[in-house]
Amino acid sequence: MGRNGNGLFLRDGFWAFRYRDDAGRWRERSTGKKKQSAAWQEKTKFLDALQQGTLPGDIAKWTLKQAAEHWYAVRSVTKPGKTAETEKRFLKQVMAVLGEKQTLQSLKPHDLERYQVLRLKGDGKRKAVSARTVNYELFCLRQLLKRAGLWPRFREQYHPLRVSKGGAGTVLDEASAKRLFALALTKPAWEVAFCAALVGYCTGMRKGEILNLVLGDIHLEEAAPHIQIRPEATKSRRSRDVPLDSRACWAIKRLLARAASLNCCKPEHFLLPLNRSKHTRRDDPHRGSKGYDPTAHQSSWASAWGSLRKKAGIPKFRFHDLRHSFITVAAEADVPIFVIQSIVGHLSPEMTMRYTHIQSQAQQKAVKAIGDANKHLFQNLMLDDKEGTKTIQ
């Protein structure tokens, strides 16, 4: 086996070379070239791709189903449960359209384009979905392709669908807020939804952050009452302290009394324990158990919240809009953006600004305040207008 100075050797009439794989094993690869210069270029290209980690690996031979199951297993222990479950649902749609038995390495760029068209327009089996949903689904597929070292072949041709940013949500006006919270007190079945809504409205906390509260996160007896948000319990994956006003403290105390009546007494017990009697997930090993489980939290208050907002005349008002309302009220009260950002856990001031709904009356108030501050600059200044010369006061 003769070699030249570039590490190439002839094998069955074609130039070949040896290299170490990721496991440190020596392997042989043919360039498929008979010209030495072309073979050298092929070898260089291959080794560069190997070093950058962009070569297809063994994962490329997996089916979509195998890759998705592996991805979910990893994400379920590295991300909050809701994130992993959402990605699992997205990948289920991907497999339904592309086929769960199709291997990753068999996918082509046009498959992703075809997927975009089918999901946007819908077909006989599936309804049309938004561009944002399609992008989320293909984001999950993209992660599978990246892990397999296949994404470079898609990068140039794939373009996410355009998504209109639009508004951040709806703001609860004062009249609707009074009506909502007054009605919430009229039915015991609405207690959890009412208290959670009051906490969300007064703190800007996300629904998932409230659901994930354990007793050890709550600090009401300190000089500055607050809730400590753990990294694993929030979307941003960063801990923060959320200050509580008197109304939020009242709602938390009410939920604490409820939790105590349900045998939630340890710091690691959830504020909103799961009712096993109503929990019917098939993969739950405790399925069929009765009573409340302090070591797991309830999944939602959707039914009570839906009834409450319908009764209050705001059926399209989402629970997350309470967070938007908090940010807006804080901004209108002249709370600095960076302070709002620290309370609600945004990673950038730009995100906080996107969620502020500054009302026209607040804008008029700001213009008047600026005008008053500059009033001395225009004293005794004569201006001409259609009604004649006037002095600005």
C-alpha positions as CSV (number, residue, x, y, z in Angstrom):
1,M,0.0,0.0,0.0
2,G,2.0,3.0,-1.3
3,R,1.5,6.4,0.4
4,N,2.3,9.9,-0.7
5,G,3.3,12.8,1.5
6,N,-0.4,13.8,2.1
7,G,-1.4,10.6,3.8
8,L,-3.2,9.3,0.7
9,F,-2.8,5.8,-0.6
10,L,-4.3,3.8,-3.5
11,R,-7.0,1.3,-2.8
12,D,-8.5,-0.5,-5.8
13,G,-7.4,2.3,-8.1
14,F,-8.9,5.2,-5.9
15,W,-7.0,7.4,-3.4
16,A,-8.0,6.7,0.2
17,F,-6.9,7.9,3.7
18,R,-7.2,6.9,7.4
19,Y,-8.6,9.0,10.2
20,R,-9.7,8.7,13.8
21,D,-13.4,8.7,14.6
22,D,-15.0,10.3,17.7
23,A,-14.3,7.1,19.7
24,G,-10.5,7.2,18.8
25,R,-10.7,4.2,16.5
26,W,-8.8,4.3,13.2
27,R,-11.0,4.1,10.1
28,E,-10.3,4.0,6.4
29,R,-12.2,6.1,3.9
30,S,-12.1,6.2,0.1
31,T,-12.2,9.6,-1.6
32,G,-13.6,8.1,-4.7
33,K,-11.1,10.1,-6.7
34,K,-8.4,8.9,-9.1
35,K,-6.7,12.3,-9.4
36,Q,-4.4,13.0,-6.4
37,S,-5.2,16.7,-6.3
38,A,-9.0,16.0,-6.2
39,A,-8.5,13.3,-3.6
40,W,-6.5,15.8,-1.4
41,Q,-9.4,18.3,-1.6
42,E,-11.9,15.6,-0.7
43,K,-9.8,14.5,2.3
44,T,-9.4,18.1,3.6
45,K,-13.2,18.7,3.2
46,F,-14.0,15.6,5.2
47,L,-11.6,16.2,8.0
48,D,-12.8,19.8,8.4
49,A,-16.4,18.6,8.7
50,L,-15.3,15.9,11.2
51,Q,-13.6,18.5,13.3
52,Q,-16.6,20.8,13.3
53,G,-18.9,18.0,14.2
54,T,-21.1,18.4,11.1
55,L,-20.7,14.8,9.8
56,P,-23.7,12.5,10.0
57,G,-23.3,10.1,12.9
58,D,-25.1,6.9,14.0
59,I,-28.1,8.9,15.1
60,A,-28.7,9.7,11.4
61,K,-29.8,6.1,10.9
62,W,-32.5,6.4,13.6
63,T,-36.1,6.7,12.7
64,L,-38.0,9.9,13.6
65,K,-39.7,7.9,16.3
66,Q,-36.5,6.7,17.8
67,A,-34.9,10.1,17.7
68,A,-38.0,11.8,19.2
69,E,-38.2,9.3,22.1
70,H,-34.5,9.9,22.8
71,W,-34.9,13.6,22.6
72,Y,-37.9,13.6,25.0
73,A,-36.0,11.4,27.5
74,V,-33.2,13.9,27.6
75,R,-35.4,17.0,27.7
76,S,-37.6,15.6,30.4
77,V,-34.7,15.7,32.9
78,T,-33.0,18.9,31.6
79,K,-36.0,21.2,31.1
80,P,-39.2,21.9,33.0
81,G,-41.8,19.2,32.5
82,K,-44.1,21.5,30.6
83,T,-41.4,22.3,28.0
84,A,-40.6,18.7,27.5
85,E,-44.3,17.8,27.1
86,T,-44.9,20.6,24.7
87,E,-41.9,19.5,22.5
88,K,-43.2,15.9,22.6
89,R,-46.5,17.1,21.3
90,F,-44.8,19.1,18.5
91,L,-42.7,16.1,17.4
92,K,-45.8,14.0,17.4
93,Q,-47.2,16.2,14.7
94,V,-44.0,16.1,12.8
95,M,-44.1,12.3,12.8
96,A,-47.8,12.3,11.8
97,V,-46.9,14.3,8.7
98,L,-43.5,12.9,7.7
99,G,-43.9,9.4,9.0
100,E,-42.5,8.0,12.2
101,K,-40.6,5.2,10.4
102,Q,-38.7,7.6,8.2
103,T,-35.0,7.9,9.1
104,L,-33.4,11.2,9.7
105,Q,-30.8,10.7,7.0
106,S,-33.6,10.1,4.4
107,L,-35.1,13.6,4.9
108,K,-34.4,16.2,2.3
109,P,-34.8,20.0,2.4
110,H,-38.0,19.9,0.3
111,D,-39.6,17.7,3.0
112,L,-39.4,20.7,5.4
113,E,-40.9,23.0,2.7
114,R,-43.7,20.5,2.0
115,Y,-44.3,20.3,5.8
116,Q,-44.7,24.1,6.0
117,V,-47.3,24.1,3.2
118,L,-49.3,21.1,4.6
119,R,-49.5,22.5,8.1
120,L,-50.3,26.0,7.1
121,K,-53.1,25.0,4.7
122,G,-54.2,21.8,6.4
123,D,-55.5,18.7,4.7
124,G,-58.3,16.2,5.1
125,K,-56.8,14.8,8.3
126,R,-55.4,17.9,10.0
127,K,-56.6,21.4,10.5
128,A,-54.5,24.4,9.4
129,V,-52.3,25.9,12.1
130,S,-50.5,29.2,12.6
131,A,-47.1,30.0,11.2
132,R,-45.8,30.2,14.8
133,T,-46.9,26.7,15.5
134,V,-45.2,25.4,12.3
135,N,-42.0,27.1,13.3
136,Y,-42.1,25.6,16.7
137,E,-42.7,22.1,15.3
138,L,-39.8,22.4,12.8
139,F,-37.6,23.9,15.6
140,C,-37.9,20.5,17.4
141,L,-37.2,18.6,14.2
142,R,-34.2,20.8,13.6
143,Q,-32.7,19.8,17.0
144,L,-33.0,16.2,16.0
145,L,-31.2,16.9,12.7
146,K,-28.5,18.9,14.5
147,R,-27.8,16.0,16.9
148,A,-27.4,13.7,14.0
149,G,-25.0,16.1,12.2
150,L,-27.4,16.5,9.3
151,W,-28.5,20.1,9.7
152,P,-25.8,21.6,7.3
153,R,-27.6,20.1,4.3
154,F,-30.8,21.9,5.3
155,R,-29.4,25.2,6.5
156,E,-29.2,27.1,3.2
157,Q,-32.7,26.1,2.0
158,Y,-34.7,26.3,5.2
159,H,-36.4,29.5,6.1
160,P,-38.8,29.8,9.1
161,L,-42.2,31.2,8.2
162,R,-42.8,34.9,8.9
163,V,-44.7,35.5,12.2
164,S,-46.3,38.8,13.0
165,K,-45.2,40.0,16.4
166,G,-48.5,41.8,17.0
167,G,-49.5,42.8,20.5
168,A,-48.3,41.1,23.7
169,G,-51.8,40.5,25.0
170,T,-54.8,42.2,26.6
171,V,-54.8,44.5,29.6
172,L,-57.5,44.2,32.2
173,D,-59.2,47.6,32.7
174,E,-60.2,48.8,36.1
175,A,-63.9,48.1,35.7
176,S,-63.4,44.6,34.4
177,A,-60.9,43.9,37.2
178,K,-63.4,45.0,39.9
179,R,-66.1,42.8,38.3
180,L,-63.8,39.8,38.0
181,F,-62.6,39.7,41.5
182,A,-66.0,40.6,43.0
183,L,-67.6,37.6,41.2
184,A,-64.7,35.3,42.1
185,L,-65.6,35.6,45.8
186,T,-69.1,34.3,45.2
187,K,-68.3,30.6,44.5
188,P,-66.1,28.3,46.7
189,A,-65.3,26.3,43.5
190,W,-63.5,29.4,42.1
191,E,-61.3,29.9,45.2
192,V,-58.0,28.6,43.7
193,A,-58.6,30.4,40.4
194,F,-59.5,33.6,42.2
195,C,-56.4,33.5,44.5
196,A,-54.1,32.5,41.7
197,A,-55.5,35.4,39.5
198,L,-55.0,37.9,42.3
199,V,-51.4,36.8,42.8
200,G,-50.8,37.0,39.0
201,Y,-52.4,40.4,38.8
202,C,-50.4,41.8,41.8
203,T,-47.0,40.2,41.0
204,G,-46.8,39.5,37.3
205,M,-46.0,35.8,38.0
206,R,-46.6,33.3,35.3
207,K,-49.2,30.5,35.7
208,G,-46.5,27.8,35.7
209,E,-44.6,29.7,38.4
210,I,-47.7,29.8,40.6
211,L,-48.4,26.1,40.0
212,N,-44.8,25.1,40.9
213,L,-44.7,27.0,44.3
214,V,-43.7,24.9,47.2
215,L,-44.2,26.0,50.8
216,G,-40.5,26.7,51.2
217,D,-40.6,29.3,48.4
218,I,-43.0,31.5,50.4
219,H,-41.7,34.1,52.9
220,L,-44.5,36.1,54.4
221,E,-43.1,36.7,57.9
222,E,-40.0,38.7,56.8
223,A,-39.8,42.5,56.8
224,A,-40.3,42.4,53.0
225,P,-42.7,39.6,52.2
226,H,-41.8,37.8,49.0
227,I,-41.8,34.6,46.9
228,Q,-38.6,33.0,45.8
229,I,-38.8,31.6,42.3
230,R,-36.5,28.6,41.7
231,P,-34.7,28.2,38.4
232,E,-36.3,24.9,37.6
233,A,-39.8,26.4,38.2
234,T,-39.6,29.2,35.7
235,K,-39.4,29.7,31.9
236,S,-36.3,31.9,32.1
237,R,-34.4,29.3,34.2
238,R,-33.2,32.0,36.5
239,S,-34.1,32.5,40.2
240,R,-35.6,35.7,41.4
241,D,-37.5,37.2,44.4
242,V,-41.0,38.5,43.7
243,P,-42.2,41.1,46.3
244,L,-45.7,40.8,47.6
245,D,-48.2,43.6,48.4
246,S,-51.0,43.3,50.9
247,R,-53.5,41.8,48.4
248,A,-51.0,39.2,47.1
249,C,-50.2,38.3,50.7
250,W,-53.9,37.9,51.5
251,A,-54.3,35.5,48.5
252,I,-51.2,33.5,49.4
253,K,-52.4,33.1,53.1
254,R,-55.7,31.8,51.8
255,L,-54.0,29.2,49.7
256,L,-51.7,28.3,52.6
257,A,-54.7,27.6,54.8
258,R,-56.2,25.4,52.1
259,A,-52.9,23.6,51.7
260,A,-52.7,23.0,55.4
261,S,-56.1,21.4,55.4
262,L,-54.9,19.1,52.7
263,N,-51.9,17.9,54.8
264,C,-49.3,20.1,53.0
265,C,-46.9,20.9,55.8
266,K,-43.4,20.4,54.7
267,P,-41.2,22.9,52.8
268,E,-41.0,20.7,49.8
269,H,-44.8,20.3,49.6
270,F,-46.7,22.1,46.9
271,L,-49.0,25.0,47.6
272,L,-51.5,23.6,45.2
273,P,-51.4,19.8,45.7
274,L,-52.6,17.5,43.0
275,N,-56.0,15.8,43.5
276,R,-55.2,12.2,42.5
277,S,-58.9,11.4,42.3
278,K,-59.4,13.6,39.3
279,H,-56.0,12.9,37.7
280,T,-56.3,10.3,35.0
281,R,-53.1,10.3,33.0
282,R,-52.6,6.8,31.7
283,D,-48.8,6.9,32.3
284,D,-49.2,8.0,35.9
285,P,-48.1,5.1,38.3
286,H,-50.4,6.6,40.9
287,R,-53.5,6.5,38.7
288,G,-56.6,5.5,40.6
289,S,-55.3,6.8,43.9
290,K,-57.6,8.9,46.0
291,G,-57.0,12.2,47.9
292,Y,-54.5,15.0,47.5
293,D,-50.8,14.4,46.8
294,P,-48.6,17.1,48.4
295,T,-45.5,15.9,46.4
296,A,-47.2,16.9,43.0
297,H,-49.0,20.0,41.9
298,Q,-52.3,20.4,40.2
299,S,-52.0,20.9,36.4
300,S,-54.4,23.8,35.9
301,W,-57.5,25.7,37.1
302,A,-58.7,26.1,33.5
303,S,-62.3,25.0,34.2
304,A,-62.9,27.4,37.0
305,W,-61.0,30.2,35.3
306,G,-63.1,29.7,32.1
307,S,-66.4,29.9,34.0
308,L,-65.3,32.9,36.0
309,R,-64.1,35.0,33.1
310,K,-67.3,34.1,31.1
311,K,-69.4,35.3,34.0
312,A,-67.4,38.5,34.3
313,G,-68.0,39.2,30.6
314,I,-64.4,38.8,29.5
315,P,-64.4,35.3,27.9
316,K,-61.3,35.9,25.7
317,F,-59.1,37.2,28.6
318,R,-56.3,34.8,29.2
319,F,-54.7,34.1,32.6
320,H,-51.4,35.2,31.1
321,D,-52.9,38.6,30.3
322,L,-52.8,39.2,34.1
323,R,-49.1,39.4,33.7
324,H,-49.4,41.9,30.8
325,S,-51.8,43.9,33.0
326,F,-49.3,44.0,35.9
327,I,-46.5,45.2,33.6
328,T,-48.6,47.9,32.0
329,V,-49.9,49.2,35.4
330,A,-46.3,49.3,36.7
331,A,-45.1,51.2,33.6
332,E,-48.0,53.7,33.8
333,A,-47.1,54.2,37.5
334,D,-43.6,55.3,36.3
335,V,-41.8,52.2,37.7
336,P,-38.5,52.0,35.9
337,I,-38.3,49.4,33.2
338,F,-35.3,47.7,34.8
339,V,-37.2,47.3,38.1
340,I,-40.2,45.8,36.3
341,Q,-37.8,43.5,34.4
342,S,-36.3,42.2,37.7
343,I,-39.8,41.5,39.2
344,V,-41.3,39.6,36.2
345,G,-38.0,37.8,35.2
346,H,-37.6,39.1,31.7
347,L,-34.1,38.6,30.3
348,S,-34.0,42.0,28.5
349,P,-35.6,45.4,28.8
350,E,-36.7,45.1,25.2
351,M,-39.0,42.1,26.2
352,T,-40.5,44.2,29.0
353,M,-41.1,47.1,26.7
354,R,-42.9,44.8,24.3
355,Y,-45.3,43.8,27.0
356,T,-46.2,47.3,28.1
357,H,-49.6,48.7,27.0
358,I,-49.2,52.4,27.7
359,Q,-52.7,53.9,27.6
360,S,-53.4,57.2,25.8
361,Q,-54.3,58.9,29.1
362,A,-50.8,58.0,30.5
363,Q,-49.2,59.4,27.3
364,Q,-51.2,62.6,27.7
365,K,-50.1,62.8,31.3
366,A,-46.5,62.4,30.3
367,V,-46.8,65.1,27.6
368,K,-48.3,67.5,30.1
369,A,-45.6,66.8,32.6
370,I,-42.9,67.5,30.0
371,G,-44.6,70.6,29.0
372,D,-44.8,71.9,32.5
373,A,-41.1,71.1,33.0
374,N,-40.3,73.2,30.0
375,K,-42.7,76.0,30.7
376,H,-40.1,78.5,31.9
377,L,-38.3,78.2,28.5
378,F,-41.3,79.8,26.7
379,Q,-42.3,82.5,29.2
380,N,-43.0,85.8,27.4
381,L,-42.3,84.1,24.0
382,M,-44.4,85.8,21.3
383,L,-45.7,83.5,18.6
384,D,-47.9,84.3,15.6
385,D,-50.9,82.1,14.7
386,K,-54.1,82.6,12.7
387,E,-55.8,84.3,15.7
388,G,-53.0,86.8,16.0
389,T,-50.0,87.3,18.3
390,K,-50.2,85.6,21.7
391,T,-48.0,85.1,24.7
392,I,-47.5,81.5,25.8
393,Q,-48.3,81.0,29.5
